[in-house]
Amino acid sequence: MEKIRKEFPVLRKGIYANTAVYGLLYDSLLEWRQEHDLDFLIDGSDMREQSLKIISETRSAVGKFFNCKRDNVALVSNFSSGLNILLEGLGAKKKVLLVENDYPSLNWSFENRDFEVAYISMTADLEQRIQEAVASDNVDVLALSLVQWLNGLAIDLDFLKELKKQHPSLIIMVDGTQFSGSTKFDFDNSGIDVLGASAYKWLLAGYGNGFMLFSDQVKNEFTVNTIGFNAADGDFDKKNNIRFAKKFEPGHLSSLIFGSLKYSIDFFERIGMDNITAQNRKLSEKAKAEFQKLGLLSDEIVQRKNHSTIFNIKADDATFHKLKENDVFCAQRGEGVRLSFHFYNTEAEIDSIVKILKTSR
């Protein structure tokens, strides 16, 4: 990983423990973006066919990377926009189960519409509580983040798969923004019906690009009326024959922005998602053990077997400023400080953070 770390200039400035806010850009991606725009500068409209090719290749790359049928992939500017388009096509009387304090763009999108909404607390036994609620409360839709933005709590993916088997009519919708790119993932075998994500965090693709992945079942559950010439691939004859996922792309897409997503997916595949998954698992286990020794983690995180690489530690303003003074990139969230690690981080960096935390106590 040391060779890969050289791709990221920010890592020379300090310890970057802030991917949950913004995933780092890197040298080779910047070079690709510059070459792309130089081609536009020189060739003008002659780049049109190349641009359409980039968009098509991006859709294929996303589908392959997450094992989702290509025709069930929608390219969107961000998760929030894609989710709001989708929810306009869901029957208003559906009963929806949400997690308290989940990401605002997820919960607000349901709360702002005429759904019957119920909530479940974010506790150590979250999966058991969900199981009980779905079984007893006639829930139509379960919507939650795969990794919680505030404290990094990671839902058990095997649990979601089994839940879908037990309740096949349940629509499972997830926000994958704090998950996608951190761990190898197989969408078509996950039991999840909708996964939406912005790609500027763990996929390192920069702002303005994201995607929605759909199961085949979703097409029968939602009626999406969004339309535009791009959705029909610029073909008048396709107006009444637009596939479900393309309805999320009514207007033209930027080959620079979505080409950046494809470039990052290719970058991740060159590194190997097995390698990225293994490195992130090591970082998660290391950080959890060290922060737990210092008594900095909440009970619901300590009591869970598996965790993501996002941690919210008990820390006041003074500790936050101490970390910043020592060139640790991090963020204040809730009542603590959120630290988030990706494959370009090292266990030695976690040791350095622990040393700073010990001196600030």
PLY file of the C-alpha trace (Angstrom):
ply
format ascii 1.0
element vertex 361
property float x
property float y
property float z
element edge 360
property int vertex1
property int vertex2
end_header
0.00 0.00 0.00
2.97 2.35 0.45
3.33 2.80 -3.30
-0.38 3.58 -3.56
-0.13 6.13 -0.75
2.17 8.22 -2.95
-0.83 8.87 -5.22
-2.40 11.05 -2.50
-0.67 14.40 -1.87
-2.78 15.19 1.20
-1.18 12.27 3.04
2.08 14.25 3.08
0.37 16.97 5.12
-0.74 14.82 8.03
-2.94 11.91 9.06
-6.07 11.89 6.92
-8.82 10.39 9.09
-11.66 12.17 7.35
-12.81 10.08 4.38
-16.33 10.10 5.87
-16.37 13.81 4.96
-14.53 13.68 1.66
-12.55 10.96 -0.09
-9.17 12.04 -1.36
-8.42 12.89 -4.94
-5.23 11.40 -6.34
-2.59 12.15 -8.92
-3.55 9.72 -11.69
-7.23 10.74 -11.53
-6.25 14.39 -11.83
-4.10 13.55 -14.87
-7.03 11.74 -16.50
-9.36 14.69 -15.85
-6.89 17.14 -17.32
-6.43 15.03 -20.46
-10.20 14.69 -20.82
-10.75 18.45 -20.74
-7.80 19.04 -23.04
-9.46 16.75 -25.57
-12.63 18.84 -25.30
-10.61 22.02 -25.70
-9.00 20.77 -28.90
-11.82 18.72 -30.44
-15.04 20.47 -29.35
-18.15 18.65 -30.54
-16.04 15.91 -32.08
-15.73 14.64 -28.49
-19.45 13.87 -28.35
-19.19 10.23 -29.34
-16.31 9.72 -26.93
-18.34 11.33 -24.16
-21.30 9.02 -24.77
-18.90 6.07 -24.76
-17.50 7.15 -21.37
-21.00 7.34 -19.87
-21.89 3.91 -21.23
-18.64 2.43 -19.92
-19.24 3.98 -16.52
-22.64 2.32 -16.26
-21.07 -1.02 -17.15
-18.23 -0.50 -14.68
-20.61 0.28 -11.81
-22.73 -2.77 -12.63
-19.73 -5.08 -12.76
-18.07 -3.62 -9.65
-21.16 -4.14 -7.47
-22.60 -7.15 -9.37
-25.77 -5.40 -10.46
-27.38 -5.86 -13.86
-26.23 -3.06 -16.16
-29.81 -2.15 -17.07
-30.61 -1.72 -13.36
-27.92 0.93 -12.83
-28.84 4.62 -12.81
-26.19 7.32 -12.84
-27.17 10.25 -10.62
-25.43 13.38 -9.38
-25.84 12.32 -5.75
-27.77 9.98 -3.46
-30.23 12.62 -2.24
-31.42 13.53 -5.74
-31.82 9.92 -6.78
-33.76 9.01 -3.66
-36.18 11.92 -4.01
-36.95 10.99 -7.63
-37.58 7.42 -6.57
-39.88 8.27 -3.64
-42.15 10.33 -5.86
-43.12 7.01 -7.40
-43.87 5.12 -4.18
-47.45 4.78 -2.93
-48.11 7.36 -0.20
-49.73 4.93 2.23
-46.70 2.70 2.66
-45.47 2.00 6.19
-41.78 2.83 6.47
-39.30 1.81 9.16
-36.36 4.19 9.73
-33.45 4.33 12.17
-33.36 7.26 14.57
-30.61 9.78 13.81
-29.83 8.18 10.45
-28.48 10.49 7.75
-30.85 13.47 7.35
-31.17 13.21 3.57
-32.43 9.66 4.00
-34.89 10.20 6.85
-36.10 13.63 5.73
-36.99 12.30 2.27
-39.51 9.93 3.85
-40.64 12.29 6.60
-41.44 15.01 4.08
-43.95 12.79 2.28
-47.23 11.21 3.26
-45.84 7.90 4.51
-46.61 6.23 7.82
-43.21 6.37 9.45
-41.96 4.39 12.46
-38.52 4.57 14.06
-36.12 2.18 15.71
-33.34 3.16 18.11
-29.71 2.79 17.11
-28.72 0.20 19.70
-26.27 -2.69 19.84
-29.08 -5.13 19.00
-30.30 -3.09 16.03
-30.81 -6.10 13.76
-32.95 -7.92 16.33
-35.11 -4.83 16.81
-35.57 -4.51 13.06
-36.49 -8.19 12.81
-39.14 -7.80 15.50
-40.58 -4.60 14.02
-40.84 -6.00 10.50
-42.49 -9.18 11.78
-45.07 -7.44 13.97
-45.82 -4.03 12.46
-46.68 -4.78 8.79
-43.71 -2.75 7.54
-43.66 -2.17 3.77
-40.29 -0.43 3.47
-37.11 -0.65 5.53
-34.79 2.26 4.80
-31.42 2.76 6.49
-27.74 3.47 5.91
-25.46 0.47 5.58
-22.95 2.42 7.68
-24.19 5.10 10.04
-22.67 8.53 9.42
-22.48 9.57 13.08
-20.79 6.58 14.69
-19.91 4.11 11.93
-22.31 1.39 13.08
-22.42 -1.13 10.24
-25.54 -3.16 9.57
-25.02 -6.91 9.24
-25.32 -7.63 5.51
-26.11 -11.30 6.12
-29.00 -10.16 8.31
-30.50 -8.07 5.48
-30.19 -10.99 3.09
-31.98 -13.33 5.51
-34.61 -10.69 6.31
-35.47 -10.43 2.62
-35.81 -14.20 2.38
-38.22 -14.21 5.32
-40.20 -11.20 4.03
-39.92 -11.19 0.22
-42.47 -8.38 -0.18
-40.47 -6.05 2.08
-38.73 -3.30 0.11
-35.22 -2.83 1.52
-33.70 0.54 0.59
-30.23 1.57 1.72
-27.92 4.54 1.61
-24.51 3.21 0.64
-22.64 6.52 0.64
-20.59 5.70 3.78
-20.12 2.11 2.63
-19.60 1.77 -1.11
-15.92 1.43 -1.89
-14.89 0.39 1.61
-15.72 -3.31 1.28
-16.30 -5.83 -1.48
-20.04 -6.04 -2.13
-22.41 -8.19 -4.21
-25.66 -6.30 -4.81
-27.65 -8.93 -6.72
-27.13 -11.45 -3.91
-27.63 -9.02 -1.02
-31.41 -9.05 -0.63
-31.37 -5.26 -1.01
-33.82 -3.71 -3.46
-32.37 -0.20 -3.75
-28.86 1.00 -3.01
-28.04 4.63 -3.65
-24.71 6.32 -3.07
-22.75 9.46 -3.69
-19.27 8.51 -4.88
-17.15 11.36 -3.51
-16.41 9.62 -0.22
-15.13 6.03 -0.14
-15.01 5.65 -3.94
-12.73 8.72 -4.23
-14.46 9.93 -7.41
-14.94 13.61 -6.56
-18.15 15.60 -6.29
-21.12 15.35 -8.64
-21.41 11.64 -9.32
-23.26 8.76 -7.75
-25.50 5.86 -8.66
-28.65 3.94 -7.85
-28.77 0.15 -8.02
-32.15 -1.58 -8.36
-33.41 -5.13 -7.99
-35.83 -6.43 -10.60
-38.63 -6.25 -8.01
-38.33 -2.45 -7.72
-39.77 -1.85 -11.19
-43.08 -3.28 -10.00
-43.16 -1.22 -6.79
-42.45 2.30 -8.06
-43.91 4.50 -10.77
-41.29 7.04 -11.86
-42.53 9.84 -14.11
-39.27 11.72 -14.60
-38.49 11.96 -18.30
-36.18 13.73 -20.72
-34.55 13.34 -24.13
-31.41 11.81 -22.64
-33.48 9.13 -20.91
-34.60 8.04 -24.39
-30.99 8.14 -25.67
-31.96 11.05 -27.96
-34.37 8.82 -29.86
-37.94 10.10 -30.41
-39.19 6.55 -30.94
-38.10 5.54 -27.41
-40.27 8.08 -25.57
-42.73 5.44 -24.41
-40.18 2.67 -23.95
-37.69 4.04 -21.41
-36.34 1.47 -18.99
-36.76 2.11 -15.27
-33.18 3.08 -14.40
-32.84 5.51 -17.33
-35.72 7.58 -15.96
-33.24 8.85 -13.38
-31.16 10.36 -16.20
-33.50 12.82 -17.96
-30.73 15.20 -19.00
-27.19 14.95 -20.32
-24.50 13.60 -18.01
-20.96 14.93 -17.75
-18.34 12.57 -19.14
-15.75 14.34 -16.97
-17.69 13.77 -13.75
-18.91 10.25 -14.45
-15.70 9.31 -16.19
-14.03 10.12 -12.86
-16.25 7.50 -11.25
-15.24 4.93 -13.83
-11.58 5.85 -13.40
-11.82 5.34 -9.64
-13.57 1.99 -10.04
-10.76 0.90 -12.39
-8.23 2.21 -9.83
-9.86 0.16 -7.07
-9.87 -2.94 -9.25
-6.17 -2.51 -9.98
-5.51 -2.44 -6.25
-7.97 -5.31 -5.75
-11.15 -5.07 -3.68
-10.03 -8.10 -1.68
-6.93 -6.14 -0.69
-8.93 -3.00 0.13
-11.43 -5.01 2.16
-8.65 -6.74 4.11
-6.80 -3.49 4.81
-9.95 -1.76 6.01
-10.81 -4.70 8.24
-7.36 -4.47 9.84
-7.76 -0.74 10.37
-11.22 -1.21 11.88
-10.09 -3.89 14.31
-7.01 -1.93 15.31
-8.86 1.33 15.87
-11.72 -0.28 17.78
-9.34 -2.12 20.11
-7.26 0.99 20.83
-10.18 3.38 21.29
-11.97 0.83 23.47
-8.92 0.58 25.75
-9.14 4.34 26.27
-12.86 4.15 27.04
-13.70 6.40 24.10
-16.42 4.33 22.40
-20.14 4.19 23.15
-21.66 0.99 24.51
-23.59 0.18 21.32
-20.32 0.11 19.35
-18.32 -1.83 21.96
-20.99 -4.51 22.18
-21.12 -5.20 18.45
-18.91 -7.84 16.86
-18.13 -6.08 13.59
-17.69 -2.40 12.82
-16.83 -0.11 9.93
-13.77 2.14 9.76
-15.72 5.15 11.06
-15.47 5.92 14.79
-17.03 8.64 16.91
-14.87 8.97 20.01
-15.78 10.73 23.22
-13.86 13.98 22.90
-14.42 17.65 23.74
-13.45 20.79 21.83
-9.98 20.81 23.37
-9.25 17.28 22.15
-10.54 18.11 18.69
-8.24 21.13 18.47
-5.35 19.04 19.82
-5.84 16.56 17.00
-6.03 19.35 14.43
-2.88 20.99 15.83
-1.10 17.68 15.31
-2.19 17.54 11.66
-4.93 14.97 12.07
-7.79 15.54 9.62
-11.04 14.76 11.46
-14.51 16.18 12.13
-16.76 17.01 15.05
-20.02 15.09 14.85
-22.65 14.86 17.54
-21.00 15.12 20.95
-17.66 13.70 19.87
-14.97 13.61 17.22
-15.39 11.39 14.18
-12.33 9.62 12.79
-12.63 7.63 9.57
-9.98 5.44 7.96
-9.59 4.09 4.43
-7.14 1.75 2.73
-4.57 4.54 2.34
-4.30 4.80 6.13
-1.94 2.71 8.22
-1.99 1.07 11.63
0.96 3.27 12.58
-1.22 6.33 11.98
-3.78 4.92 14.41
-0.97 4.50 16.96
-0.03 8.16 16.44
-3.62 9.27 17.01
-3.82 7.18 20.18
-0.64 8.83 21.45
-2.14 12.28 20.87
-5.34 11.27 22.64
-3.42 9.99 25.66
-1.55 13.30 26.03
-4.79 15.28 25.81
-6.55 13.42 28.66
0 1
1 2
2 3
3 4
4 5
5 6
6 7
7 8
8 9
9 10
10 11
11 12
12 13
13 14
14 15
15 16
16 17
17 18
18 19
19 20
20 21
21 22
22 23
23 24
24 25
25 26
26 27
27 28
28 29
29 30
30 31
31 32
32 33
33 34
34 35
35 36
36 37
37 38
38 39
39 40
40 41
41 42
42 43
43 44
44 45
45 46
46 47
47 48
48 49
49 50
50 51
51 52
52 53
53 54
54 55
55 56
56 57
57 58
58 59
59 60
60 61
61 62
62 63
63 64
64 65
65 66
66 67
67 68
68 69
69 70
70 71
71 72
72 73
73 74
74 75
75 76
76 77
77 78
78 79
79 80
80 81
81 82
82 83
83 84
84 85
85 86
86 87
87 88
88 89
89 90
90 91
91 92
92 93
93 94
94 95
95 96
96 97
97 98
98 99
99 100
100 101
101 102
102 103
103 104
104 105
105 106
106 107
107 108
108 109
109 110
110 111
111 112
112 113
113 114
114 115
115 116
116 117
117 118
118 119
119 120
120 121
121 122
122 123
123 124
124 125
125 126
126 127
127 128
128 129
129 130
130 131
131 132
132 133
133 134
134 135
135 136
136 137
137 138
138 139
139 140
140 141
141 142
142 143
143 144
144 145
145 146
146 147
147 148
148 149
149 150
150 151
151 152
152 153
153 154
154 155
155 156
156 157
157 158
158 159
159 160
160 161
161 162
162 163
163 164
164 165
165 166
166 167
167 168
168 169
169 170
170 171
171 172
172 173
173 174
174 175
175 176
176 177
177 178
178 179
179 180
180 181
181 182
182 183
183 184
184 185
185 186
186 187
187 188
188 189
189 190
190 191
191 192
192 193
193 194
194 195
195 196
196 197
197 198
198 199
199 200
200 201
201 202
202 203
203 204
204 205
205 206
206 207
207 208
208 209
209 210
210 211
211 212
212 213
213 214
214 215
215 216
216 217
217 218
218 219
219 220
220 221
221 222
222 223
223 224
224 225
225 226
226 227
227 228
228 229
229 230
230 231
231 232
232 233
233 234
234 235
235 236
236 237
237 238
238 239
239 240
240 241
241 242
242 243
243 244
244 245
245 246
246 247
247 248
248 249
249 250
250 251
251 252
252 253
253 254
254 255
255 256
256 257
257 258
258 259
259 260
260 261
261 262
262 263
263 264
264 265
265 266
266 267
267 268
268 269
269 270
270 271
271 272
272 273
273 274
274 275
275 276
276 277
277 278
278 279
279 280
280 281
281 282
282 283
283 284
284 285
285 286
286 287
287 288
288 289
289 290
290 291
291 292
292 293
293 294
294 295
295 296
296 297
297 298
298 299
299 300
300 301
301 302
302 303
303 304
304 305
305 306
306 307
307 308
308 309
309 310
310 311
311 312
312 313
313 314
314 315
315 316
316 317
317 318
318 319
319 320
320 321
321 322
322 323
323 324
324 325
325 326
326 327
327 328
328 329
329 330
330 331
331 332
332 333
333 334
334 335
335 336
336 337
337 338
338 339
339 340
340 341
341 342
342 343
343 344
344 345
345 346
346 347
347 348
348 349
349 350
350 351
351 352
352 353
353 354
354 355
355 356
356 357
357 358
358 359
359 360
